[in-house]
Amino acid sequence: MKADLNLYLVTARYEETEEVFLQKIEEACENGMTLVQLREKELTTWAYYELAKKVKQVTDRYQIPLIIDDRADICLAVDAAGVHIGDDELPTAVTRKIIGDKILGVSVKSVAQAKKVEAAGADYLGVGAIFPTTTKVTTKATSLETLQQITQQVSIPVVAIGGITEERIAEFEHTGIQGIAVVSEIMQAKNIGQKVRQMKDKFAQLEGD
């Protein structure tokens, strides 16, 4: 796979201007973010496309892959690095046919799901929500035990997502994950650059243990 999943930013706009939103992404990229996923649930296709082009200009400057949430069409339209889908999107195998050899990430909550989408062509898995989160409605948290079982039973990289803060990174010791996906802890940080550097350092310590 053509991407480093170490510190994975999933975007969220908090009723801020486009200029502020893009500046936040730039600051994160400038300070060591390894992957950016543009996630927009409310935009029209045209608006999503226009925003994706602008975000890609930022990520391209730092040679960081851009992943588009849900929308294979937007991914192809802006030539993003890949797409990330959930269990209510197109089937994994169908999405793989559409995007060709681009990166395909899939959200899962169980070992059975993980094995199924790996076989269908996923490049990496997003597992969660691990901790309570306000950015996405979820019925039930995914335990650290389930996360560890998934990493042990698939051969593709696994990224944890959901309510991950700098302080909680230590809880992922021995889980076998390749990265953490973060939303509000970075997008709402008072100093985004400092927060990215600190989280990256803490995750690196985890990997080194």
Contacts in CASP RR format, 6 or more apart in sequence:
PFRMAT RR
TARGET T0000
AUTHOR 0000-0000-0000
METHOD contacts of the structure
MODEL  1
MKADLNLYLVTARYEETEEVFLQKIEEACENGMTLVQLREKELTTWAYYE
LAKKVKQVTDRYQIPLIIDDRADICLAVDAAGVHIGDDELPTAVTRKIIG
DKILGVSVKSVAQAKKVEAAGADYLGVGAIFPTTTKVTTKATSLETLQQI
TQQVSIPVVAIGGITEERIAEFEHTGIQGIAVVSEIMQAKNIGQKVRQMK
DKFAQLEGD
1 103 0 8 1.000
1 123 0 8 1.000
1 124 0 8 1.000
1 156 0 8 1.000
1 157 0 8 1.000
2 65 0 8 1.000
2 81 0 8 1.000
2 103 0 8 1.000
3 34 0 8 1.000
3 35 0 8 1.000
3 65 0 8 1.000
3 81 0 8 1.000
3 103 0 8 1.000
3 124 0 8 1.000
4 34 0 8 1.000
4 35 0 8 1.000
5 34 0 8 1.000
5 35 0 8 1.000
5 124 0 8 1.000
5 157 0 8 1.000
5 159 0 8 1.000
5 178 0 8 1.000
5 179 0 8 1.000
6 34 0 8 1.000
6 35 0 8 1.000
6 178 0 8 1.000
6 179 0 8 1.000
6 180 0 8 1.000
6 200 0 8 1.000
6 203 0 8 1.000
6 204 0 8 1.000
7 32 0 8 1.000
7 33 0 8 1.000
7 34 0 8 1.000
7 35 0 8 1.000
7 179 0 8 1.000
7 180 0 8 1.000
7 182 0 8 1.000
7 196 0 8 1.000
7 199 0 8 1.000
7 200 0 8 1.000
7 203 0 8 1.000
8 33 0 8 1.000
8 34 0 8 1.000
8 35 0 8 1.000
8 36 0 8 1.000
8 37 0 8 1.000
8 159 0 8 1.000
8 161 0 8 1.000
8 179 0 8 1.000
8 180 0 8 1.000
8 181 0 8 1.000
8 182 0 8 1.000
9 25 0 8 1.000
9 28 0 8 1.000
9 33 0 8 1.000
9 35 0 8 1.000
9 36 0 8 1.000
9 37 0 8 1.000
9 181 0 8 1.000
9 182 0 8 1.000
9 183 0 8 1.000
9 186 0 8 1.000
9 187 0 8 1.000
10 37 0 8 1.000
10 39 0 8 1.000
10 69 0 8 1.000
10 135 0 8 1.000
10 161 0 8 1.000
10 181 0 8 1.000
10 182 0 8 1.000
10 183 0 8 1.000
11 21 0 8 1.000
11 25 0 8 1.000
11 36 0 8 1.000
11 37 0 8 1.000
11 38 0 8 1.000
11 39 0 8 1.000
11 40 0 8 1.000
11 55 0 8 1.000
11 183 0 8 1.000
11 187 0 8 1.000
12 39 0 8 1.000
12 135 0 8 1.000
12 183 0 8 1.000
12 184 0 8 1.000
12 187 0 8 1.000
13 21 0 8 1.000
13 40 0 8 1.000
14 187 0 8 1.000
14 188 0 8 1.000
16 24 0 8 1.000
18 51 0 8 1.000
18 54 0 8 1.000
22 54 0 8 1.000
22 55 0 8 1.000
22 58 0 8 1.000
24 187 0 8 1.000
24 192 0 8 1.000
25 36 0 8 1.000
25 55 0 8 1.000
25 58 0 8 1.000
25 59 0 8 1.000
26 58 0 8 1.000
26 61 0 8 1.000
27 192 0 8 1.000
27 193 0 8 1.000
27 196 0 8 1.000
28 36 0 8 1.000
28 186 0 8 1.000
28 192 0 8 1.000
28 193 0 8 1.000
28 196 0 8 1.000
29 36 0 8 1.000
29 58 0 8 1.000
29 59 0 8 1.000
29 61 0 8 1.000
29 62 0 8 1.000
29 64 0 8 1.000
30 62 0 8 1.000
30 193 0 8 1.000
31 192 0 8 1.000
31 193 0 8 1.000
31 194 0 8 1.000
31 196 0 8 1.000
31 197 0 8 1.000
32 196 0 8 1.000
32 197 0 8 1.000
32 200 0 8 1.000
33 62 0 8 1.000
33 64 0 8 1.000
33 186 0 8 1.000
33 196 0 8 1.000
34 64 0 8 1.000
35 64 0 8 1.000
35 65 0 8 1.000
35 67 0 8 1.000
36 55 0 8 1.000
36 59 0 8 1.000
36 64 0 8 1.000
36 65 0 8 1.000
36 66 0 8 1.000
36 67 0 8 1.000
37 66 0 8 1.000
37 67 0 8 1.000
37 68 0 8 1.000
37 69 0 8 1.000
37 84 0 8 1.000
37 181 0 8 1.000
38 51 0 8 1.000
38 52 0 8 1.000
38 55 0 8 1.000
38 66 0 8 1.000
38 67 0 8 1.000
38 68 0 8 1.000
38 69 0 8 1.000
38 80 0 8 1.000
39 69 0 8 1.000
39 70 0 8 1.000
40 47 0 8 1.000
40 48 0 8 1.000
40 51 0 8 1.000
40 69 0 8 1.000
43 51 0 8 1.000
45 71 0 8 1.000
45 73 0 8 1.000
45 74 0 8 1.000
48 71 0 8 1.000
48 74 0 8 1.000
49 74 0 8 1.000
49 77 0 8 1.000
49 78 0 8 1.000
52 66 0 8 1.000
52 68 0 8 1.000
52 74 0 8 1.000
52 77 0 8 1.000
52 78 0 8 1.000
52 80 0 8 1.000
53 78 0 8 1.000
55 66 0 8 1.000
56 66 0 8 1.000
56 78 0 8 1.000
56 79 0 8 1.000
56 80 0 8 1.000
59 65 0 8 1.000
59 66 0 8 1.000
60 66 0 8 1.000
65 80 0 8 1.000
65 81 0 8 1.000
65 82 0 8 1.000
65 103 0 8 1.000
66 78 0 8 1.000
66 80 0 8 1.000
66 81 0 8 1.000
66 82 0 8 1.000
67 75 0 8 1.000
67 80 0 8 1.000
67 81 0 8 1.000
67 82 0 8 1.000
67 83 0 8 1.000
67 84 0 8 1.000
67 103 0 8 1.000
67 105 0 8 1.000
68 74 0 8 1.000
68 75 0 8 1.000
68 78 0 8 1.000
68 80 0 8 1.000
68 82 0 8 1.000
68 83 0 8 1.000
68 84 0 8 1.000
69 83 0 8 1.000
69 84 0 8 1.000
70 83 0 8 1.000
70 84 0 8 1.000
70 85 0 8 1.000
70 86 0 8 1.000
70 89 0 8 1.000
71 83 0 8 1.000
72 83 0 8 1.000
72 85 0 8 1.000
72 90 0 8 1.000
72 95 0 8 1.000
72 98 0 8 1.000
72 99 0 8 1.000
74 80 0 8 1.000
75 82 0 8 1.000
75 83 0 8 1.000
75 99 0 8 1.000
75 102 0 8 1.000
76 98 0 8 1.000
76 99 0 8 1.000
76 102 0 8 1.000
80 102 0 8 1.000
81 102 0 8 1.000
81 103 0 8 1.000
82 99 0 8 1.000
82 102 0 8 1.000
82 103 0 8 1.000
82 104 0 8 1.000
82 105 0 8 1.000
83 95 0 8 1.000
83 99 0 8 1.000
83 102 0 8 1.000
83 103 0 8 1.000
83 104 0 8 1.000
83 105 0 8 1.000
84 104 0 8 1.000
84 105 0 8 1.000
84 106 0 8 1.000
84 107 0 8 1.000
84 126 0 8 1.000
85 92 0 8 1.000
85 95 0 8 1.000
85 104 0 8 1.000
85 105 0 8 1.000
85 106 0 8 1.000
85 107 0 8 1.000
86 106 0 8 1.000
86 107 0 8 1.000
87 106 0 8 1.000
87 107 0 8 1.000
87 108 0 8 1.000
87 109 0 8 1.000
87 113 0 8 1.000
89 95 0 8 1.000
90 98 0 8 1.000
91 120 0 8 1.000
92 104 0 8 1.000
92 106 0 8 1.000
92 116 0 8 1.000
92 117 0 8 1.000
92 120 0 8 1.000
92 121 0 8 1.000
92 122 0 8 1.000
93 120 0 8 1.000
93 121 0 8 1.000
95 104 0 8 1.000
96 104 0 8 1.000
96 120 0 8 1.000
96 121 0 8 1.000
96 122 0 8 1.000
103 123 0 8 1.000
103 124 0 8 1.000
104 121 0 8 1.000
104 122 0 8 1.000
104 123 0 8 1.000
105 122 0 8 1.000
105 123 0 8 1.000
105 124 0 8 1.000
105 125 0 8 1.000
105 126 0 8 1.000
106 117 0 8 1.000
106 122 0 8 1.000
106 124 0 8 1.000
106 125 0 8 1.000
106 126 0 8 1.000
107 125 0 8 1.000
107 126 0 8 1.000
107 127 0 8 1.000
107 128 0 8 1.000
107 161 0 8 1.000
108 114 0 8 1.000
108 117 0 8 1.000
108 125 0 8 1.000
108 126 0 8 1.000
108 127 0 8 1.000
108 150 0 8 1.000
109 127 0 8 1.000
109 128 0 8 1.000
109 140 0 8 1.000
109 142 0 8 1.000
109 146 0 8 1.000
110 146 0 8 1.000
110 150 0 8 1.000
111 146 0 8 1.000
111 149 0 8 1.000
111 150 0 8 1.000
111 153 0 8 1.000
114 125 0 8 1.000
114 127 0 8 1.000
114 150 0 8 1.000
114 153 0 8 1.000
114 154 0 8 1.000
114 158 0 8 1.000
115 153 0 8 1.000
115 154 0 8 1.000
117 125 0 8 1.000
118 125 0 8 1.000
118 154 0 8 1.000
118 155 0 8 1.000
118 156 0 8 1.000
122 156 0 8 1.000
123 156 0 8 1.000
123 157 0 8 1.000
124 156 0 8 1.000
124 157 0 8 1.000
124 158 0 8 1.000
124 159 0 8 1.000
124 178 0 8 1.000
125 150 0 8 1.000
125 154 0 8 1.000
125 156 0 8 1.000
125 157 0 8 1.000
125 158 0 8 1.000
125 159 0 8 1.000
126 158 0 8 1.000
126 159 0 8 1.000
126 160 0 8 1.000
126 161 0 8 1.000
126 181 0 8 1.000
127 142 0 8 1.000
127 146 0 8 1.000
127 147 0 8 1.000
127 150 0 8 1.000
127 158 0 8 1.000
127 159 0 8 1.000
127 160 0 8 1.000
127 161 0 8 1.000
127 177 0 8 1.000
128 138 0 8 1.000
128 141 0 8 1.000
128 142 0 8 1.000
128 147 0 8 1.000
128 160 0 8 1.000
128 161 0 8 1.000
128 162 0 8 1.000
129 136 0 8 1.000
129 138 0 8 1.000
129 141 0 8 1.000
129 142 0 8 1.000
129 161 0 8 1.000
129 162 0 8 1.000
129 163 0 8 1.000
130 141 0 8 1.000
130 142 0 8 1.000
130 143 0 8 1.000
130 144 0 8 1.000
130 147 0 8 1.000
130 160 0 8 1.000
130 161 0 8 1.000
130 162 0 8 1.000
130 163 0 8 1.000
130 164 0 8 1.000
131 141 0 8 1.000
131 162 0 8 1.000
131 163 0 8 1.000
131 164 0 8 1.000
131 165 0 8 1.000
131 168 0 8 1.000
132 141 0 8 1.000
132 163 0 8 1.000
133 162 0 8 1.000
133 163 0 8 1.000
133 183 0 8 1.000
133 184 0 8 1.000
134 184 0 8 1.000
135 162 0 8 1.000
135 163 0 8 1.000
135 183 0 8 1.000
135 184 0 8 1.000
136 162 0 8 1.000
144 171 0 8 1.000
144 172 0 8 1.000
144 175 0 8 1.000
147 158 0 8 1.000
147 160 0 8 1.000
147 172 0 8 1.000
147 175 0 8 1.000
147 177 0 8 1.000
148 174 0 8 1.000
148 175 0 8 1.000
148 176 0 8 1.000
150 158 0 8 1.000
151 158 0 8 1.000
151 175 0 8 1.000
151 176 0 8 1.000
151 177 0 8 1.000
152 176 0 8 1.000
157 178 0 8 1.000
157 179 0 8 1.000
158 176 0 8 1.000
158 177 0 8 1.000
158 178 0 8 1.000
158 179 0 8 1.000
159 177 0 8 1.000
159 178 0 8 1.000
159 179 0 8 1.000
159 180 0 8 1.000
159 181 0 8 1.000
160 172 0 8 1.000
160 175 0 8 1.000
160 177 0 8 1.000
160 179 0 8 1.000
160 180 0 8 1.000
160 181 0 8 1.000
161 180 0 8 1.000
161 181 0 8 1.000
161 182 0 8 1.000
161 183 0 8 1.000
162 181 0 8 1.000
162 183 0 8 1.000
163 183 0 8 1.000
163 184 0 8 1.000
163 185 0 8 1.000
164 180 0 8 1.000
164 181 0 8 1.000
164 182 0 8 1.000
164 185 0 8 1.000
165 185 0 8 1.000
166 185 0 8 1.000
166 195 0 8 1.000
166 198 0 8 1.000
166 199 0 8 1.000
166 202 0 8 1.000
169 180 0 8 1.000
169 199 0 8 1.000
169 202 0 8 1.000
169 203 0 8 1.000
169 206 0 8 1.000
170 202 0 8 1.000
170 206 0 8 1.000
172 180 0 8 1.000
172 203 0 8 1.000
172 206 0 8 1.000
173 206 0 8 1.000
173 209 0 8 1.000
179 203 0 8 1.000
180 199 0 8 1.000
180 203 0 8 1.000
182 199 0 8 1.000
185 195 0 8 1.000
185 199 0 8 1.000
186 192 0 8 1.000
186 195 0 8 1.000
186 196 0 8 1.000
186 199 0 8 1.000
189 195 0 8 1.000
END
